[in-house]
Amino acid sequence: METRKIALQRAAPLVQLAPLLAAAGVSLEDALDGTGLSVDDIGPDRFIPFAAFLEILERSATLSGNADIGLQLGRRLGLGVLGPVGDVMRHAATLGEALADFAAFQILNCTGAAVYLHRVGDEVMWGYGIYDSAHAASPVIHDAVIAVGSALIAELARGMVRPNEITLMRPAPADPAPWRSLGAPVRFGQARTCMFLSRSAMARPLTTADAGARDAALGKVASYLARAPWGWAGRTRHVLRTRLQDGPPTMPEVARHLDIDVRTLRRALAREGTGFAEIRDQVRSAVACELLSLTRLPVGDIAEIVDFATPSSFVHAFRRWTGTTPSA
């Protein structure tokens, strides 16, 4: 059996959380209480458990009384919080290339959730999805990542690009007014947390483009990836989450994305005590649990999202994964 590594999250965003909490008369120590973390664990180059990161965001919303604290936090973040990935993005030729970099290398910032880009008709969908099964569903993280995405696009495109539409998995807030500041129509309780951008927006040249600086930054990213500790199981989980809602993810497709042949991937996963089907079920279970917790989508719709042919087959699998039923 596979020994699961704890999913990690770069702690840099939480550095900006402290002043938001202080303005509400709450200390960062209060938000960290019960997580096993101290203020010394929160730094730009530190990593913390992903589940603890989500718990801190939820506690911050509760303690501060600010339902939109995820939005407030996300607006304060930019390329600088992404470490070497931010440097690669800054020097990309176009906005689309920069966002593709974010999707390709986001695992360097988080091993519990993935960023992805998909074409949808005449638009491009920039999305975010969690696959860490240890997390508790958090509406705040969905606010934060969309606000971060908006902030990154504004920084890269000098405020000249806005999304056409935003969808959030989180339920509708009591007062949706703060979410209007995202600059696009927002729909809540949806199957995906994502924003839709036009093809012309994606093709927008960046004034910070620099091929030499980008190559240097890519070299640093390659160095980080070469000593990455998450193994083939972690990489497979990450890729599966990016592709799950884009059709049935097969082992050959994932292997191709990882630039490895199927037989080699199968052997690599076996050495780590797991297999492709087991990992795929872990990701499906995590996505299904979050959808059931945050949305009011019918079970049949969720079954289709996580790639089951019928609701009954999904219910059977869900009971096997969790010991209970989706409706429960």
N, C-alpha and C positions, 0 to 999 in steps of 0.2 A: 504493500500500500504506500502511496505517495506521502512523504512528509511535507505538508504544506508550509510554505514560507509566509510569514505575516506580510500582508500588503502594506506598502509604505507610501507616504505622501511627503513631498518637500514642504517644510514648515514655513518657508518664507512668507506666504500670505498672512500667517497669523501675527507676524511682526506689525502689520498694519491694523490688526484687530484691536490691539491694546488702546490706542487713542479713541477708537469708536466706543469701546466699553467705558473708558474713563469719562467720556462726555455724558454717559448715562449713569455715572456714579458707581460703576462696577469695575473691579480689578480683573486683570488677566488671570491672576491666581484663582479667583472665584470660578472663572470659566474652565480652568484646568482641574478643579477639584474632582476627585474620583476617577480621573483618567490615568493616574500613575505617572503623570508628567509634571515637570516643574518649569518655571520661566526659563531656566538655563537650557532646557531642551528645545526652546523656540528660537531659532536663528536662521539666517538666510541660507546657510549651507547644511542645515540639519534636516534629518528625515525622521518622521514619527509614524506610528501605526495609522493606517488610513481610517480604520474604524474610530480611533480616538480623535482624529481630525474632524470627522463628521459629528461626533458627540460634542466636541468643543463648539462647533458652529451652532448646534441646536441649543446648548446651554447658554450661549451668548444671546441668542434671540429671546430665550425665556427670561434670563436675568435682567437684560436691558429693557425688555418690553418693546423692542423694535422688531416687528415682524419682517421688515425689509432690510435687516442688517446684512444679509447676504449680498443684496444689491449695493449697499453702501461699501462693503468690503471690496467687492469686485471692481467698482469704479476706481478704487485707489491703486489697483494693480496694473502693471504693464509688462513690457518685455523683460525688464530687470528681474522679475521674480522667477523667470523660467530658466535661469542659469545659462549654460551654453546653448540650449535650444533657442533662447531669445536672441542670441547673437547671430545664429544662422538665419532666423526669420528677418531680422533687421536689415540684412544685406541681400535679401532675395531680390530678384528682378521685378516681380509683380506681387500683388496682394495674394493672388491664387497660389503662387509658389510658396509664399510665406506661410499661408494656412496649411498647405500640404506638408510643409516642414513640421509644423506643429503636430499634425496628425501622425507623421512618420516617427517622430522622436519623443512624443509625449510620455512614453513609458519611462523616460529618464527622470520625470518629475512625479510620476504616480504609477504604482503597480496594482492599483485597485479599480481603475477606471480608464476608459479610452476615449480619445477624440478621433472623429472620422469625417471624411468628405465623401459625399455621393452626389452624382448628377441626378436631378429630378426635372425632366422636361427641359425648359429653358433656364432653369435655375440650378444652383449648387447648394446642397444642404451641408452645413457645418454642424455636427452633432456631438453629443457627449453621452456616454453610457457607463454605468457602474457594473463591475462583474465580481467584486469581492463579496463572497457570501457571508462574511463575518459582520458586515455593516448593518446598522439599523437604518430604515428608510429616513431620509432627511430632505425635507423641502428646501431647506436653506442652501444646501450645496447646489441645487439646480438654479437657484437665483444667482449664486455667486459665479458659477461658471459662465452663465449667459452674460452677466455684467462684465466679467473678465474678457469674454470674447468681443463684446462691444468696445471695451477699452482698448484692446489690442488692435482692432480694426481702425479705430479712430487714431491711434498712435501711428500705425503704419501708413495709413492713407491720408494723414493730416486732416482728419475730420471731413473728408470729401465723400465718404462712402457710408451708407447706412443699410441695414438689412431690410428686405421687403416684408418679412414676417418672422415672428418668433413663436415657437411652441414650447411649452414647459410641461414636464411630467407632473410637477407639483400641483396640488389642488389650488383652486382659486382663493386668494386671500380675502379677508373681510373688506379691506379697502384696497382696491387695485390701483389707486392713483400713483403710488411710487413707481409702479412697473411701466407706466406710460413714458417715463423718462428714458426708456431704452430706445425710443425713436422709431418704433415700428409697432404695428398691431400685434398684440400678444394673446395667445389662446392657452388656457390652463387645462390641466388634467388630460393631457395628450399622451400618445404612445411614445413620443420622443421628446427629448429636450434638445432643441436645435434652432438654428436661424437659417433663413433662406436668403441667398445673395444672387444677384444677377450675374450672367456670364461676363457682361461688360465691367462690372465691379471687380470681378476676379482678375480680369486682364489689366487692371489699372497699374501702370508702372510706379515703382516706389522711388522716392527722391533719395533714399538712403542706400540704394542698390550699389553693391561693390563686389564684383566677382572675386577679387583677391581676398578680401576680408571674409567673404562667405566660405571660400575654400579652406581658409585657416580655421574658421569656426567649425566647419564640417570635420576637419581633422581632429579637433578636440572631442567632438561628439563621437566619432568613430573610436577614439581611445577609451571613452567611458563605456561604450557598448561592448568593447572587446573584453572588459573585465566585469561585465554585468553579472550579478549574482542570482538572477531569477530563473535561469535555466530555460530549457526548451518548453517545459510545462507553462511557465509564466508567459513566455512569448506567445505560445499557442492560445492561452486564455485571452491575451490582449487582442490578438488578431480576430479571434472568434467574436469578441464583443463588437468590434468594428463592422463585422459582416453579418451579424445575426439577423438584423432587421432589413437586410438587403437580399433575402432569399436564403435557401438552405445552405449553410456552410459545410462544405465537404472537406475531407482530409486532403485530397489533391489540390484544392483551391488554397487551403491554408498553407500547405507545403510550398506551393508556388509563390505565395506572398512572402514566405520566410526564406525564399531562395534556397530550398533544400528539396531533395527528392523524397517521395513518400516513404520508401523503405528506410531511409536514414532517419527521418522524423519518427517513424514508428519505433525504431531501435532506441533512439535517444529518449523518447518518452518512457519506454520500458525500463531503461536504466534508472530513470528517476521515479520508478514505482507507480506509473500510471499509464493511461492510454488515451487515445483521441476521444473515444465515445464517453469516457468518464469525465474528461475535462469539458466536453461540450455540454454534458448534463449539468455540471457545476455552474457553468455560465448561464444556461437556460433557467436553472433554478433561481439564481440570484436576480436575474432580470424579471422573472415572473413574480417573485416575492415583492420586489420593489413596485411593480405595476399594480399588484393587488393592494399594496399598502397605501399608495399615493393617489391612485386614480379610481374612477368608477367605471372603467371599461368592463364590458361583459366578459365572462370567463372564455367564451368562444373567441372573442377578439384577441385576448391574451394568448390563448392556445395557438392561434395563427401567427402572432408576432414571434413567439418562441419556437416556431417551426414544428407544429403538430398538425397532422391531417384532420383530426377530429377533436372536439372538446373532451370526449370520453377518454381518448388515449392520453390527453394532457392531464386529466384528473387522475388517472391511474399512475402516471409517471410522477406527478406532484406528490401523491400520497407516499410513493416509494422514496422520494427525495426527503420529505419533511415529516412524514408520519401523520399528516393531517390533510384536509381537503382545501382546495382553493377558496371555496365559499367560507370555510371556517377561518 
